[in-house]
């Protein structure tokens, strides 16, 4: 709003007073931010056009596009030796094959449906195997779901360069489509080289996404104290410290004991919160979560 | 920050999708060299294409290289990154060495870096290692054994003498002086 007013003021000054810029009662000085902002707004308006939305153009519709080179570079970029036919099969979705058949074009492959299924199994199995070396089943399941979620796999897929080379009627490809293609590529890699190589690939691209994440970012019991009671029944919460009770800065520290041994501490603005925080602390220690 | 930076993208330096944690993936996915076959301003780009481009493509099989000759237009390198960003480098009158240097830069960076304002010169994901402060952090250990009610702990930490105290003290001093 302010921007429009400023722009109008500028216009008014120019149109009413013409070339005489002597009357400056309404604006004290030239605002230096106006020009860059208007320029940027102009650029963005042009980009949007009349439709009001930015329509992405498929990269494959450009004149400089060579699908063979793109597929070759995809494998090389990842440092893997792919069987080119298998890789092409992995990138071709059933919907694309159907569309081509409708249009009367001959297509060699019948889509990547079976590769998707196979890739999903490989990823799932390997992640569970790796995580179960360190974490209990609940956490393994939670992290596994987090990593094999469509959003996560499509994030990985986009960042290895799948987005432009997927063969599918929709553009831009949907999250689920990219995730499925990633699974199919994993299966293609397994068939091209070996399972061991393929697992390394999954480790480097999918498991690596856990970097910088804590387990409690991904998994947290809803009622920590109740959960802790379930895995360790002989616990006893004790109020260790309190400060500024009945004020806005109230703070309580609760310790959880078992057989007169302090297991963990937690604090919060009320005793219940502090108890749950202490339970989380204990769970962290029991499960060896770092 | 000047006014030309107002609408500039701002952020921290990050690596896309944990690149390099597992293995390094070159983020430059394709590069298009646009040039004119006749015009002198494209001379350096043409030289580069003749002498070094094949080696560049051999060394970096993960980068797709396109050549796009077009008449009477200035030479441009368009770099496309895996995160969807594009960077244009105008190479008018560049020598082939300079073109090579720009291409190396485009290959090594992870996205379009022109026009990004760094919000801060440093960044950390873990601002505190010891955790948030609580009233019990760094507390005097002797308090663990104190018995309450405790007169010493109940009184203020520093108690200034009151006006009455000072009067009494002055009176006592006066009495001492009189005795001497």
Interface residues (C-beta under 8 A of the other chain):
Chain A: X32 X33 X35 X36 X37 X40 X59 X63 X64 X65 X66 X69 X70 X72 X73 X74 X76 X77 X78 X79 X155 X156 X158 X159 X160 X161 X163 X164 X203 X204 X205 X207 X208 X209 X211 X212 X240 X241 X243 X244 X251 X253 X267
Chain B: X3 X4 X6 X7 X16 X17 X18 X19 X21 X22 X23 X25 X26 X29 X30 X32 X61 X62 X63 X64 X66 X68 X80 X82 X83 X84 X125 X134 X135 X136
